[in-house]
Amino acid sequence: MKPVQPDALLSEVVGKEPCPRGEVVKKLWDYIKKHKLQDPKNKRMIIADDKLKPVFNGKKQVDMFEMTKLVSGHLK
């Protein structure tokens, strides 16, 4: 897969190095699980911390499908 470049906001979470889109999503999930950002009642919902809120366009919580869409806007 072709490497993509995360923008400044997303690179705070997944790192600055270009990598394939699938790897970006994997790193994002690793971050979410490490910081326990999944809603315990509904695992599809991701709770934004200070680093994720700008990536999620200021939203406090998004579902995992919306997250993928929002992250696409932060890749070049």
PQR file with spaces between the fields and no chain letter, atoms N, CA, C, O and H, PARSE charges and radii, in Angstrom:
ATOM       1  N    MET     1       0.834   -1.189    0.000 -0.4000 1.5000
ATOM       2  CA   MET     1       0.000    0.000    0.000 -0.0000 2.0000
ATOM       3  C    MET     1       0.880    1.254    0.000  0.5500 1.7000
ATOM       4  O    MET     1       1.985    1.275    0.543 -0.5500 1.4000
ATOM       5  N    LYS     2       0.343    2.283   -0.627 -0.4000 1.5000
ATOM       6  CA   LYS     2       1.063    3.548   -0.732 -0.0000 2.0000
ATOM       7  C    LYS     2       1.090    4.272    0.624  0.5500 1.7000
ATOM       8  O    LYS     2       0.052    4.410    1.272 -0.5500 1.4000
ATOM       9  H    LYS     2      -0.554    2.266   -1.068  0.4000 1.0000
ATOM      10  N    PRO     3       2.262    4.730    1.049 -0.5600 1.5000
ATOM      11  CA   PRO     3       2.331    5.477    2.316  0.2800 2.0000
ATOM      12  C    PRO     3       1.577    6.808    2.225  0.5500 1.7000
ATOM      13  O    PRO     3       1.568    7.469    1.187 -0.5500 1.4000
ATOM      14  N    VAL     4       0.956    7.172    3.328 -0.4000 1.5000
ATOM      15  CA   VAL     4       0.273    8.461    3.441 -0.0000 2.0000
ATOM      16  C    VAL     4       0.936    9.251    4.566  0.5500 1.7000
ATOM      17  O    VAL     4       1.530    8.675    5.477 -0.5500 1.4000
ATOM      18  H    VAL     4       0.964    6.635    4.171  0.4000 1.0000
ATOM      19  N    GLN     5       0.828   10.560    4.490 -0.4000 1.5000
ATOM      20  CA   GLN     5       1.460   11.442    5.471 -0.0000 2.0000
ATOM      21  C    GLN     5       0.391   12.003    6.419  0.5500 1.7000
ATOM      22  O    GLN     5      -0.494   12.736    5.976 -0.5500 1.4000
ATOM      23  H    GLN     5       0.346   11.027    3.749  0.4000 1.0000
ATOM      24  N    PRO     6       0.459   11.671    7.719 -0.5600 1.5000
ATOM      25  CA   PRO     6      -0.465   12.284    8.677  0.2800 2.0000
ATOM      26  C    PRO     6      -0.156   13.781    8.828  0.5500 1.7000
ATOM      27  O    PRO     6       1.007   14.184    8.813 -0.5500 1.4000
ATOM      28  N    ASP     7      -1.200   14.591    8.973 -0.4000 1.5000
ATOM      29  CA   ASP     7      -0.972   16.020    9.207 -0.0000 2.0000
ATOM      30  C    ASP     7      -0.517   16.236   10.656  0.5500 1.7000
ATOM      31  O    ASP     7      -0.374   15.276   11.414 -0.5500 1.4000
ATOM      32  H    ASP     7      -2.145   14.263    8.986  0.4000 1.0000
ATOM      33  N    ALA     8      -0.295   17.479   11.030 -0.4000 1.5000
ATOM      34  CA   ALA     8       0.257   17.798   12.356 -0.0000 2.0000
ATOM      35  C    ALA     8      -0.649   17.301   13.487  0.5500 1.7000
ATOM      36  O    ALA     8      -0.148   16.795   14.492 -0.5500 1.4000
ATOM      37  H    ALA     8      -0.412   18.259   10.415  0.4000 1.0000
ATOM      38  N    LEU     9      -1.968   17.435   13.343 -0.4000 1.5000
ATOM      39  CA   LEU     9      -2.887   17.012   14.400 -0.0000 2.0000
ATOM      40  C    LEU     9      -2.853   15.500   14.603  0.5500 1.7000
ATOM      41  O    LEU     9      -2.755   15.017   15.731 -0.5500 1.4000
ATOM      42  H    LEU     9      -2.375   17.846   12.527  0.4000 1.0000
ATOM      43  N    LEU    10      -2.935   14.762   13.505 -0.4000 1.5000
ATOM      44  CA   LEU    10      -2.945   13.303   13.592 -0.0000 2.0000
ATOM      45  C    LEU    10      -1.579   12.752   13.995  0.5500 1.7000
ATOM      46  O    LEU    10      -1.496   11.723   14.665 -0.5500 1.4000
ATOM      47  H    LEU    10      -3.015   15.154   12.588  0.4000 1.0000
ATOM      48  N    SER    11      -0.516   13.431   13.589 -0.4000 1.5000
ATOM      49  CA   SER    11       0.822   12.938   13.920 -0.0000 2.0000
ATOM      50  C    SER    11       1.091   12.977   15.432  0.5500 1.7000
ATOM      51  O    SER    11       1.980   12.278   15.917 -0.5500 1.4000
ATOM      52  H    SER    11      -0.583   14.266   13.044  0.4000 1.0000
ATOM      53  N    GLU    12       0.342   13.775   16.163 -0.4000 1.5000
ATOM      54  CA   GLU    12       0.457   13.785   17.629 -0.0000 2.0000
ATOM      55  C    GLU    12       0.064   12.425   18.216  0.5500 1.7000
ATOM      56  O    GLU    12       0.508   12.055   19.303 -0.5500 1.4000
ATOM      57  H    GLU    12      -0.381   14.343   15.769  0.4000 1.0000
ATOM      58  N    VAL    13      -0.776   11.687   17.481 -0.4000 1.5000
ATOM      59  CA   VAL    13      -1.275   10.400   17.955 -0.0000 2.0000
ATOM      60  C    VAL    13      -0.521    9.226   17.326  0.5500 1.7000
ATOM      61  O    VAL    13      -0.147    8.284   18.025 -0.5500 1.4000
ATOM      62  H    VAL    13      -1.137   11.987   16.598  0.4000 1.0000
ATOM      63  N    VAL    14      -0.298    9.278   16.015 -0.4000 1.5000
ATOM      64  CA   VAL    14       0.252    8.119   15.295 -0.0000 2.0000
ATOM      65  C    VAL    14       1.710    8.277   14.881  0.5500 1.7000
ATOM      66  O    VAL    14       2.294    7.335   14.344 -0.5500 1.4000
ATOM      67  H    VAL    14      -0.602   10.043   15.447  0.4000 1.0000
ATOM      68  N    GLY    15       2.305    9.422   15.110 -0.4000 1.5000
ATOM      69  CA   GLY    15       3.691    9.650   14.707 -0.0000 2.0000
ATOM      70  C    GLY    15       3.767   10.403   13.388  0.5500 1.7000
ATOM      71  O    GLY    15       2.782   10.502   12.657 -0.5500 1.4000
ATOM      72  H    GLY    15       1.830   10.187   15.546  0.4000 1.0000
ATOM      73  N    LYS    16       4.946   10.930   13.094 -0.4000 1.5000
ATOM      74  CA   LYS    16       5.128   11.818   11.936 -0.0000 2.0000
ATOM      75  C    LYS    16       5.536   11.102   10.662  0.5500 1.7000
ATOM      76  O    LYS    16       5.473   11.683    9.579 -0.5500 1.4000
ATOM      77  H    LYS    16       5.747   10.849   13.688  0.4000 1.0000
ATOM      78  N    GLU    17       5.952    9.852   10.777 -0.4000 1.5000
ATOM      79  CA   GLU    17       6.458    9.127    9.611 -0.0000 2.0000
ATOM      80  C    GLU    17       5.330    8.699    8.677  0.5500 1.7000
ATOM      81  O    GLU    17       4.281    8.252    9.142 -0.5500 1.4000
ATOM      82  H    GLU    17       6.003    9.381   11.657  0.4000 1.0000
ATOM      83  N    PRO    18       5.534    8.830    7.352 -0.5600 1.5000
ATOM      84  CA   PRO    18       4.542    8.313    6.403  0.2800 2.0000
ATOM      85  C    PRO    18       4.439    6.792    6.528  0.5500 1.7000
ATOM      86  O    PRO    18       5.450    6.108    6.688 -0.5500 1.4000
ATOM      87  N    CYS    19       3.223    6.270    6.456 -0.4000 1.5000
ATOM      88  CA   CYS    19       3.006    4.824    6.500 -0.0000 2.0000
ATOM      89  C    CYS    19       1.691    4.507    5.800  0.5500 1.7000
ATOM      90  O    CYS    19       0.875    5.405    5.588 -0.5500 1.4000
ATOM      91  H    CYS    19       2.402    6.826    6.326  0.4000 1.0000
ATOM      92  N    PRO    20       1.472    3.245    5.438 -0.5600 1.5000
ATOM      93  CA   PRO    20       0.221    2.887    4.779  0.2800 2.0000
ATOM      94  C    PRO    20      -0.994    3.213    5.646  0.5500 1.7000
ATOM      95  O    PRO    20      -0.912    3.212    6.874 -0.5500 1.4000
ATOM      96  N    ARG    21      -2.109    3.488    4.997 -0.4000 1.5000
ATOM      97  CA   ARG    21      -3.341    3.863    5.695 -0.0000 2.0000
ATOM      98  C    ARG    21      -3.730    2.830    6.757  0.5500 1.7000
ATOM      99  O    ARG    21      -4.152    3.193    7.855 -0.5500 1.4000
ATOM     100  H    ARG    21      -2.175    3.489    3.999  0.4000 1.0000
ATOM     101  N    GLY    22      -3.589    1.551    6.429 -0.4000 1.5000
ATOM     102  CA   GLY    22      -3.922    0.498    7.384 -0.0000 2.0000
ATOM     103  C    GLY    22      -3.082    0.577    8.644  0.5500 1.7000
ATOM     104  O    GLY    22      -3.570    0.307    9.741 -0.5500 1.4000
ATOM     105  H    GLY    22      -3.247    1.256    5.537  0.4000 1.0000
ATOM     106  N    GLU    23      -1.825    0.944    8.487 -0.4000 1.5000
ATOM     107  CA   GLU    23      -0.928    1.102    9.635 -0.0000 2.0000
ATOM     108  C    GLU    23      -1.336    2.308   10.481  0.5500 1.7000
ATOM     109  O    GLU    23      -1.240    2.268   11.708 -0.5500 1.4000
ATOM     110  H    GLU    23      -1.429    1.164    7.596  0.4000 1.0000
ATOM     111  N    VAL    24      -1.789    3.377    9.830 -0.4000 1.5000
ATOM     112  CA   VAL    24      -2.269    4.561   10.564 -0.0000 2.0000
ATOM     113  C    VAL    24      -3.455    4.166   11.441  0.5500 1.7000
ATOM     114  O    VAL    24      -3.511    4.527   12.616 -0.5500 1.4000
ATOM     115  H    VAL    24      -1.867    3.410    8.833  0.4000 1.0000
ATOM     116  N    VAL    25      -4.398    3.426   10.870 -0.4000 1.5000
ATOM     117  CA   VAL    25      -5.580    2.999   11.620 -0.0000 2.0000
ATOM     118  C    VAL    25      -5.171    2.078   12.772  0.5500 1.7000
ATOM     119  O    VAL    25      -5.712    2.185   13.872 -0.5500 1.4000
ATOM     120  H    VAL    25      -4.352    3.133    9.915  0.4000 1.0000
ATOM     121  N    LYS    26      -4.225    1.181   12.524 -0.4000 1.5000
ATOM     122  CA   LYS    26      -3.748    0.282   13.579 -0.0000 2.0000
ATOM     123  C    LYS    26      -3.130    1.075   14.728  0.5500 1.7000
ATOM     124  O    LYS    26      -3.406    0.795   15.895 -0.5500 1.4000
ATOM     125  H    LYS    26      -3.786    1.094   11.630  0.4000 1.0000
ATOM     126  N    LYS    27      -2.296    2.062   14.404 -0.4000 1.5000
ATOM     127  CA   LYS    27      -1.667    2.889   15.441 -0.0000 2.0000
ATOM     128  C    LYS    27      -2.718    3.674   16.219  0.5500 1.7000
ATOM     129  O    LYS    27      -2.603    3.847   17.433 -0.5500 1.4000
ATOM     130  H    LYS    27      -2.072    2.289   13.456  0.4000 1.0000
ATOM     131  N    LEU    28      -3.737    4.146   15.517 -0.4000 1.5000
ATOM     132  CA   LEU    28      -4.811    4.886   16.170 -0.0000 2.0000
ATOM     133  C    LEU    28      -5.553    3.982   17.159  0.5500 1.7000
ATOM     134  O    LEU    28      -5.846    4.401   18.279 -0.5500 1.4000
ATOM     135  H    LEU    28      -3.831    4.006   14.531  0.4000 1.0000
ATOM     136  N    TRP    29      -5.857    2.751   16.752 -0.4000 1.5000
ATOM     137  CA   TRP    29      -6.524    1.807   17.655 -0.0000 2.0000
ATOM     138  C    TRP    29      -5.627    1.442   18.832  0.5500 1.7000
ATOM     139  O    TRP    29      -6.111    1.297   19.954 -0.5500 1.4000
ATOM     140  H    TRP    29      -5.619    2.411   15.842  0.4000 1.0000
ATOM     141  N    ASP    30      -4.340    1.293   18.593 -0.4000 1.5000
ATOM     142  CA   ASP    30      -3.409    1.019   19.693 -0.0000 2.0000
ATOM     143  C    ASP    30      -3.469    2.146   20.724  0.5500 1.7000
ATOM     144  O    ASP    30      -3.490    1.898   21.929 -0.5500 1.4000
ATOM     145  H    ASP    30      -3.946    1.411   17.681  0.4000 1.0000
ATOM     146  N    TYR    31      -3.494    3.385   20.232 -0.4000 1.5000
ATOM     147  CA   TYR    31      -3.572    4.558   21.118 -0.0000 2.0000
ATOM     148  C    TYR    31      -4.888    4.537   21.905  0.5500 1.7000
ATOM     149  O    TYR    31      -4.900    4.758   23.116 -0.5500 1.4000
ATOM     150  H    TYR    31      -3.476    3.586   19.253  0.4000 1.0000
ATOM     151  N    ILE    32      -5.986    4.270   21.205 -0.4000 1.5000
ATOM     152  CA   ILE    32      -7.308    4.249   21.851 -0.0000 2.0000
ATOM     153  C    ILE    32      -7.354    3.193   22.950  0.5500 1.7000
ATOM     154  O    ILE    32      -7.846    3.459   24.047 -0.5500 1.4000
ATOM     155  H    ILE    32      -5.976    4.091   20.221  0.4000 1.0000
ATOM     156  N    LYS    33      -6.847    2.003   22.662 -0.4000 1.5000
ATOM     157  CA   LYS    33      -6.878    0.933   23.654 -0.0000 2.0000
ATOM     158  C    LYS    33      -5.915    1.199   24.815  0.5500 1.7000
ATOM     159  O    LYS    33      -6.241    0.924   25.970 -0.5500 1.4000
ATOM     160  H    LYS    33      -6.447    1.787   21.771  0.4000 1.0000
ATOM     161  N    LYS    34      -4.748    1.727   24.512 -0.4000 1.5000
ATOM     162  CA   LYS    34      -3.766    2.026   25.553 -0.0000 2.0000
ATOM     163  C    LYS    34      -4.311    3.039   26.556  0.5500 1.7000
ATOM     164  O    LYS    34      -4.068    2.923   27.757 -0.5500 1.4000
ATOM     165  H    LYS    34      -4.483    1.951   23.574  0.4000 1.0000
ATOM     166  N    HIS    35      -5.047    4.030   26.059 -0.4000 1.5000
ATOM     167  CA   HIS    35      -5.578    5.088   26.918 -0.0000 2.0000
ATOM     168  C    HIS    35      -7.025    4.847   27.348  0.5500 1.7000
ATOM     169  O    HIS    35      -7.661    5.723   27.935 -0.5500 1.4000
ATOM     170  H    HIS    35      -5.244    4.124   25.083  0.4000 1.0000
ATOM     171  N    LYS    36      -7.544    3.636   27.044 -0.4000 1.5000
ATOM     172  CA   LYS    36      -8.904    3.235   27.447 -0.0000 2.0000
ATOM     173  C    LYS    36      -9.945    4.268   27.018  0.5500 1.7000
ATOM     174  O    LYS    36     -10.709    4.775   27.840 -0.5500 1.4000
ATOM     175  H    LYS    36      -7.027    2.925   26.567  0.4000 1.0000
ATOM     176  N    LEU    37      -9.963    4.570   25.727 -0.4000 1.5000
ATOM     177  CA   LEU    37     -10.857    5.601   25.199 -0.0000 2.0000
ATOM     178  C    LEU    37     -12.119    5.043   24.547  0.5500 1.7000
ATOM     179  O    LEU    37     -12.882    5.792   23.937 -0.5500 1.4000
ATOM     180  H    LEU    37      -9.343    4.158   25.059  0.4000 1.0000
ATOM     181  N    GLN    38     -12.345    3.729   24.669 -0.4000 1.5000
ATOM     182  CA   GLN    38     -13.596    3.173   24.179 -0.0000 2.0000
ATOM     183  C    GLN    38     -14.641    3.292   25.282  0.5500 1.7000
ATOM     184  O    GLN    38     -14.346    3.058   26.454 -0.5500 1.4000
ATOM     185  H    GLN    38     -11.725    3.121   25.164  0.4000 1.0000
ATOM     186  N    ASP    39     -15.874    3.659   24.899 -0.4000 1.5000
ATOM     187  CA   ASP    39     -16.970    3.724   25.857 -0.0000 2.0000
ATOM     188  C    ASP    39     -17.205    2.307   26.396  0.5500 1.7000
ATOM     189  O    ASP    39     -17.433    1.387   25.611 -0.5500 1.4000
ATOM     190  H    ASP    39     -16.113    3.850   23.947  0.4000 1.0000
ATOM     191  N    PRO    40     -17.155    2.115   27.718 -0.5600 1.5000
ATOM     192  CA   PRO    40     -17.317    0.759   28.264  0.2800 2.0000
ATOM     193  C    PRO    40     -18.694    0.148   27.985  0.5500 1.7000
ATOM     194  O    PRO    40     -18.823   -1.074   27.921 -0.5500 1.4000
ATOM     195  N    LYS    41     -19.722    0.988   27.819 -0.4000 1.5000
ATOM     196  CA   LYS    41     -21.078    0.484   27.558 -0.0000 2.0000
ATOM     197  C    LYS    41     -21.302    0.191   26.084  0.5500 1.7000
ATOM     198  O    LYS    41     -22.092   -0.686   25.736 -0.5500 1.4000
ATOM     199  H    LYS    41     -19.616    1.981   27.870  0.4000 1.0000
ATOM     200  N    ASN    42     -20.611    0.921   25.216 -0.4000 1.5000
ATOM     201  CA   ASN    42     -20.763    0.742   23.767 -0.0000 2.0000
ATOM     202  C    ASN    42     -19.371    0.854   23.146  0.5500 1.7000
ATOM     203  O    ASN    42     -18.885    1.958   22.902 -0.5500 1.4000
ATOM     204  H    ASN    42     -19.970    1.634   25.498  0.4000 1.0000
ATOM     205  N    LYS    43     -18.738   -0.274   22.893 -0.4000 1.5000
ATOM     206  CA   LYS    43     -17.350   -0.309   22.416 -0.0000 2.0000
ATOM     207  C    LYS    43     -17.166    0.341   21.044  0.5500 1.7000
ATOM     208  O    LYS    43     -16.036    0.612   20.637 -0.5500 1.4000
ATOM     209  H    LYS    43     -19.132   -1.172   23.091  0.4000 1.0000
ATOM     210  N    ARG    44     -18.265    0.594   20.328 -0.4000 1.5000
ATOM     211  CA   ARG    44     -18.162    1.260   19.022 -0.0000 2.0000
ATOM     212  C    ARG    44     -17.867    2.750   19.160  0.5500 1.7000
ATOM     213  O    ARG    44     -17.390    3.389   18.222 -0.5500 1.4000
ATOM     214  H    ARG    44     -19.183    0.374   20.659  0.4000 1.0000
ATOM     215  N    MET    45     -18.152    3.288   20.326 -0.4000 1.5000
ATOM     216  CA   MET    45     -17.970    4.717   20.546 -0.0000 2.0000
ATOM     217  C    MET    45     -16.576    5.001   21.105  0.5500 1.7000
ATOM     218  O    MET    45     -16.112    4.338   22.032 -0.5500 1.4000
ATOM     219  H    MET    45     -18.539    2.769   21.088  0.4000 1.0000
ATOM     220  N    ILE    46     -15.923    6.004   20.515 -0.4000 1.5000
ATOM     221  CA   ILE    46     -14.586    6.409   20.927 -0.0000 2.0000
ATOM     222  C    ILE    46     -14.700    7.755   21.631  0.5500 1.7000
ATOM     223  O    ILE    46     -15.285    8.695   21.094 -0.5500 1.4000
ATOM     224  H    ILE    46     -16.300    6.542   19.762  0.4000 1.0000
ATOM     225  N    ILE    47     -14.148    7.844   22.814 -0.4000 1.5000
ATOM     226  CA   ILE    47     -14.159    9.077   23.596 -0.0000 2.0000
ATOM     227  C    ILE    47     -12.878    9.842   23.284  0.5500 1.7000
ATOM     228  O    ILE    47     -11.779    9.300   23.406 -0.5500 1.4000
ATOM     229  H    ILE    47     -13.672    7.081   23.251  0.4000 1.0000
ATOM     230  N    ALA    48     -13.020   11.086   22.887 -0.4000 1.5000
ATOM     231  CA   ALA    48     -11.858   11.885   22.492 -0.0000 2.0000
ATOM     232  C    ALA    48     -11.152   12.457   23.722  0.5500 1.7000
ATOM     233  O    ALA    48     -11.786   13.052   24.594 -0.5500 1.4000
ATOM     234  H    ALA    48     -13.912   11.526   22.788  0.4000 1.0000
ATOM     235  N    ASP    49      -9.839   12.271   23.777 -0.4000 1.5000
ATOM     236  CA   ASP    49      -9.032   12.951   24.787 -0.0000 2.0000
ATOM     237  C    ASP    49      -8.494   14.236   24.149  0.5500 1.7000
ATOM     238  O    ASP    49      -8.907   14.599   23.048 -0.5500 1.4000
ATOM     239  H    ASP    49      -9.324   11.788   23.068  0.4000 1.0000
ATOM     240  N    ASP    50      -7.588   14.914   24.823 -0.4000 1.5000
ATOM     241  CA   ASP    50      -7.080   16.195   24.318 -0.0000 2.0000
ATOM     242  C    ASP    50      -6.381   16.073   22.965  0.5500 1.7000
ATOM     243  O    ASP    50      -6.434   17.004   22.162 -0.5500 1.4000
ATOM     244  H    ASP    50      -7.252   14.619   25.718  0.4000 1.0000
ATOM     245  N    LYS    51      -5.728   14.940   22.701 -0.4000 1.5000
ATOM     246  CA   LYS    51      -5.041   14.764   21.418 -0.0000 2.0000
ATOM     247  C    LYS    51      -6.001   14.371   20.301  0.5500 1.7000
ATOM     248  O    LYS    51      -5.795   14.751   19.149 -0.5500 1.4000
ATOM     249  H    LYS    51      -5.685   14.183   23.354  0.4000 1.0000
ATOM     250  N    LEU    52      -7.045   13.616   20.626 -0.4000 1.5000
ATOM     251  CA   LEU    52      -7.975   13.155   19.589 -0.0000 2.0000
ATOM     252  C    LEU    52      -9.056   14.179   19.241  0.5500 1.7000
ATOM     253  O    LEU    52      -9.575   14.175   18.125 -0.5500 1.4000
ATOM     254  H    LEU    52      -7.212   13.307   21.562  0.4000 1.0000
ATOM     255  N    LYS    53      -9.393   15.043   20.174 -0.4000 1.5000
ATOM     256  CA   LYS    53     -10.480   16.000   19.927 -0.0000 2.0000
ATOM     257  C    LYS    53     -10.243   16.842   18.666  0.5500 1.7000
ATOM     258  O    LYS    53     -11.180   17.015   17.886 -0.5500 1.4000
ATOM     259  H    LYS    53      -8.972   15.046   21.081  0.4000 1.0000
ATOM     260  N    PRO    54      -9.031   17.373   18.429 -0.5600 1.5000
ATOM     261  CA   PRO    54      -8.812   18.127   17.180  0.2800 2.0000
ATOM     262  C    PRO    54      -8.937   17.235   15.929  0.5500 1.7000
ATOM     263  O    PRO    54      -9.401   17.694   14.885 -0.5500 1.4000
ATOM     264  N    VAL    55      -8.530   15.984   16.037 -0.4000 1.5000
ATOM     265  CA   VAL    55      -8.652   15.048   14.911 -0.0000 2.0000
ATOM     266  C    VAL    55     -10.128   14.769   14.630  0.5500 1.7000
ATOM     267  O    VAL    55     -10.518   14.572   13.478 -0.5500 1.4000
ATOM     268  H    VAL    55      -8.153   15.611   16.885  0.4000 1.0000
ATOM     269  N    PHE    56     -10.945   14.751   15.681 -0.4000 1.5000
ATOM     270  CA   PHE    56     -12.379   14.487   15.552 -0.0000 2.0000
ATOM     271  C    PHE    56     -13.185   15.776   15.353  0.5500 1.7000
ATOM     272  O    PHE    56     -14.385   15.807   15.627 -0.5500 1.4000
ATOM     273  H    PHE    56     -10.629   14.911   16.616  0.4000 1.0000
ATOM     274  N    ASN    57     -12.533   16.827   14.881 -0.4000 1.5000
ATOM     275  CA   ASN    57     -13.184   18.124   14.623 -0.0000 2.0000
ATOM     276  C    ASN    57     -13.896   18.680   15.847  0.5500 1.7000
ATOM     277  O    ASN    57     -14.973   19.266   15.731 -0.5500 1.4000
ATOM     278  H    ASN    57     -11.558   16.802   14.658  0.4000 1.0000
ATOM     279  N    GLY    58     -13.297   18.499   17.019 -0.4000 1.5000
ATOM     280  CA   GLY    58     -13.833   19.065   18.247 -0.0000 2.0000
ATOM     281  C    GLY    58     -14.910   18.236   18.925  0.5500 1.7000
ATOM     282  O    GLY    58     -15.404   18.619   19.986 -0.5500 1.4000
ATOM     283  H    GLY    58     -12.423   18.024   17.113  0.4000 1.0000
ATOM     284  N    LYS    59     -15.282   17.108   18.335 -0.4000 1.5000
ATOM     285  CA   LYS    59     -16.329   16.273   18.932 -0.0000 2.0000
ATOM     286  C    LYS    59     -15.767   15.512   20.128  0.5500 1.7000
ATOM     287  O    LYS    59     -14.615   15.077   20.118 -0.5500 1.4000
ATOM     288  H    LYS    59     -14.880   16.796   17.473  0.4000 1.0000
ATOM     289  N    LYS    60     -16.606   15.355   21.169 -0.4000 1.5000
ATOM     290  CA   LYS    60     -16.182   14.654   22.378 -0.0000 2.0000
ATOM     291  C    LYS    60     -16.239   13.144   22.204  0.5500 1.7000
ATOM     292  O    LYS    60     -15.523   12.411   22.886 -0.5500 1.4000
ATOM     293  H    LYS    60     -17.542   15.708   21.177  0.4000 1.0000
ATOM     294  N    GLN    61     -17.099   12.670   21.282 -0.4000 1.5000
ATOM     295  CA   GLN    61     -17.263   11.245   21.092 -0.0000 2.0000
ATOM     296  C    GLN    61     -17.717   10.980   19.657  0.5500 1.7000
ATOM     297  O    GLN    61     -18.559   11.703   19.125 -0.5500 1.4000
ATOM     298  H    GLN    61     -17.681   13.266   20.728  0.4000 1.0000
ATOM     299  N    VAL    62     -17.156    9.941   19.033 -0.4000 1.5000
ATOM     300  CA   VAL    62     -17.558    9.545   17.686 -0.0000 2.0000
ATOM     301  C    VAL    62     -17.639    8.024   17.636  0.5500 1.7000
ATOM     302  O    VAL    62     -17.012    7.335   18.441 -0.5500 1.4000
ATOM     303  H    VAL    62     -16.472    9.354   19.465  0.4000 1.0000
ATOM     304  N    ASP    63     -18.425    7.498   16.675 -0.4000 1.5000
ATOM     305  CA   ASP    63     -18.409    6.045   16.526 -0.0000 2.0000
ATOM     306  C    ASP    63     -17.237    5.660   15.639  0.5500 1.7000
ATOM     307  O    ASP    63     -16.650    6.509   14.968 -0.5500 1.4000
ATOM     308  H    ASP    63     -18.934    8.057   16.021  0.4000 1.0000
ATOM     309  N    MET    64     -16.899    4.376   15.638 -0.4000 1.5000
ATOM     310  CA   MET    64     -15.669    3.955   14.959 -0.0000 2.0000
ATOM     311  C    MET    64     -15.729    4.173   13.453  0.5500 1.7000
ATOM     312  O    MET    64     -14.684    4.341   12.825 -0.5500 1.4000
ATOM     313  H    MET    64     -17.376    3.686   16.182  0.4000 1.0000
ATOM     314  N    PHE    65     -16.926    4.175   12.849 -0.4000 1.5000
ATOM     315  CA   PHE    65     -17.034    4.412   11.414 -0.0000 2.0000
ATOM     316  C    PHE    65     -16.818    5.891   11.089  0.5500 1.7000
ATOM     317  O    PHE    65     -16.165    6.228   10.101 -0.5500 1.4000
ATOM     318  H    PHE    65     -17.775    4.038   13.359  0.4000 1.0000
ATOM     319  N    GLU    66     -17.369    6.766   11.926 -0.4000 1.5000
ATOM     320  CA   GLU    66     -17.153    8.199   11.746 -0.0000 2.0000
ATOM     321  C    GLU    66     -15.678    8.540   11.983  0.5500 1.7000
ATOM     322  O    GLU    66     -15.126    9.414   11.315 -0.5500 1.4000
ATOM     323  H    GLU    66     -17.900    6.493   12.728  0.4000 1.0000
ATOM     324  N    MET    67     -15.044    7.851   12.932 -0.4000 1.5000
ATOM     325  CA   MET    67     -13.629    8.079   13.213 -0.0000 2.0000
ATOM     326  C    MET    67     -12.791    7.851   11.957  0.5500 1.7000
ATOM     327  O    MET    67     -11.914    8.654   11.638 -0.5500 1.4000
ATOM     328  H    MET    67     -15.492    7.141   13.475  0.4000 1.0000
ATOM     329  N    THR    68     -13.061    6.759   11.248 -0.4000 1.5000
ATOM     330  CA   THR    68     -12.308    6.448   10.033 -0.0000 2.0000
ATOM     331  C    THR    68     -12.483    7.544    9.006  0.5500 1.7000
ATOM     332  O    THR    68     -11.526    7.928    8.333 -0.5500 1.4000
ATOM     333  H    THR    68     -13.773    6.107   11.508  0.4000 1.0000
ATOM     334  N    LYS    69     -13.694    8.050    8.879 -0.4000 1.5000
ATOM     335  CA   LYS    69     -13.981    9.138    7.932 -0.0000 2.0000
ATOM     336  C    LYS    69     -13.231   10.413    8.328  0.5500 1.7000
ATOM     337  O    LYS    69     -12.633   11.075    7.480 -0.5500 1.4000
ATOM     338  H    LYS    69     -14.471    7.738    9.425  0.4000 1.0000
ATOM     339  N    LEU    70     -13.265   10.749    9.612 -0.4000 1.5000
ATOM     340  CA   LEU    70     -12.596   11.970   10.095 -0.0000 2.0000
ATOM     341  C    LEU    70     -11.089   11.874    9.932  0.5500 1.7000
ATOM     342  O    LEU    70     -10.436   12.860    9.589 -0.5500 1.4000
ATOM     343  H    LEU    70     -13.750   10.211   10.301  0.4000 1.0000
ATOM     344  N    VAL    71     -10.534   10.701   10.173 -0.4000 1.5000
ATOM     345  CA   VAL    71      -9.078   10.508   10.061 -0.0000 2.0000
ATOM     346  C    VAL    71      -8.635   10.699    8.597  0.5500 1.7000
ATOM     347  O    VAL    71      -7.545   11.211    8.342 -0.5500 1.4000
ATOM     348  H    VAL    71     -11.064    9.900   10.452  0.4000 1.0000
ATOM     349  N    SER    72      -9.464   10.296    7.656 -0.4000 1.5000
ATOM     350  CA   SER    72      -9.124   10.452    6.237 -0.0000 2.0000
ATOM     351  C    SER    72      -8.826   11.912    5.874  0.5500 1.7000
ATOM     352  O    SER    72      -7.997   12.191    5.008 -0.5500 1.4000
ATOM     353  H    SER    72     -10.350    9.880    7.863  0.4000 1.0000
ATOM     354  N    GLY    73      -9.508   12.825    6.545 -0.4000 1.5000
ATOM     355  CA   GLY    73      -9.290   14.243    6.302 -0.0000 2.0000
ATOM     356  C    GLY    73      -7.942   14.748    6.809  0.5500 1.7000
ATOM     357  O    GLY    73      -7.537   15.866    6.494 -0.5500 1.4000
ATOM     358  H    GLY    73     -10.181   12.598    7.248  0.4000 1.0000
ATOM     359  N    HIS    74      -7.251   13.928    7.592 -0.4000 1.5000
ATOM     360  CA   HIS    74      -5.964   14.319    8.165 -0.0000 2.0000
ATOM     361  C    HIS    74      -4.790   13.585    7.512  0.5500 1.7000
ATOM     362  O    HIS    74      -3.676   13.594    8.035 -0.5500 1.4000
ATOM     363  H    HIS    74      -7.580   13.019    7.848  0.4000 1.0000
ATOM     364  N    LEU    75      -5.052   12.947    6.357 -0.4000 1.5000
ATOM     365  CA   LEU    75      -4.003   12.231    5.632 -0.0000 2.0000
ATOM     366  C    LEU    75      -3.756   12.889    4.288  0.5500 1.7000
ATOM     367  O    LEU    75      -4.693   13.328    3.619 -0.5500 1.4000
ATOM     368  H    LEU    75      -5.957   12.939    5.932  0.4000 1.0000
ATOM     369  N    LYS    76      -2.487   12.957    3.894 -0.4000 1.5000
ATOM     370  CA   LYS    76      -2.132   13.568    2.606 -0.0000 2.0000
ATOM     371  C    LYS    76      -1.582   12.503    1.682  0.5500 1.7000
ATOM     372  O    LYS    76      -1.220   12.801    0.543 -0.5500 1.4000
ATOM     373  H    LYS    76      -1.726   12.601    4.436  0.4000 1.0000
